[in-house]
Amino acid sequence: MAATDAYIEESIRSPDAKIVDGYSAGLMQNDYGGLSAEDMNALIAYIASR
């Protein structure tokens, strides 16, 4: 299943917004929301390419 860019961005900005079964809330750092739009887009593109 491929993730959409919007889902990836939400997962970066608010990692506890959607918790996948088998995982606990609070596992991911929540300090990436301050990335510039350019950096966020580059990060999303990198993640989506994997």
KESE-448646 format. One line per field, with one value per residue (C-alpha): residue number from 1; residue in three letters; x, y, z. Coordinates in steps of 0.2 Angstrom, whole numbers, padded with zeros to 4 digits. Layout:
<sites>
seq (NUM,...);
type (ALA,...);
u (X,...);
v (Y,...);
w (Z,...);
</sites>
This chain:
<sites>
seq (1,2,3,4,5,6,7,8,9,10,11,12,13,14,15,16,17,18,19,20,21,22,23,24,25,26,27,28,29,30,31,32,33,34,35,36,37,38,39,40,41,42,43,44,45,46,47,48,49,50);
type (MET,ALA,ALA,THR,ASP,ALA,TYR,ILE,GLU,GLU,SER,ILE,ARG,SER,PRO,ASP,ALA,LYS,ILE,VAL,ASP,GLY,TYR,SER,ALA,GLY,LEU,MET,GLN,ASN,ASP,TYR,GLY,GLY,LEU,SER,ALA,GLU,ASP,MET,ASN,ALA,LEU,ILE,ALA,TYR,ILE,ALA,SER,ARG);
u (0000,0007,0006,0000,0010,-0003,-0003,0016,0016,0003,0014,0029,0020,0008,0015,0002,-0013,-0015,-0008,-0005,-0011,0004,0012,0011,0008,0023,0036,0041,0049,0037,0050,0049,0034,0045,0053,0052,0040,0055,0063,0046,0043,0061,0058,0041,0049,0063,0051,0039,0053,0057);
v (0000,0017,0031,0048,0064,0071,0055,0056,0074,0072,0057,0069,0084,0074,0057,0052,0057,0039,0024,0008,-0008,-0015,0001,0013,0032,0042,0032,0045,0062,0077,0090,0090,0101,0116,0111,0124,0119,0115,0104,0095,0092,0085,0074,0068,0064,0054,0044,0041,0035,0021);
w (0000,-0005,0007,0000,0002,0014,0025,0025,0030,0043,0050,0051,0059,0070,0073,0085,0074,0067,0077,0067,0075,0085,0089,0104,0104,0109,0100,0087,0090,0087,0082,0063,0061,0060,0044,0030,0016,0004,0017,0021,0002,0000,0015,0009,-0009,-0001,0010,-0005,-0016,-0004);
</sites>
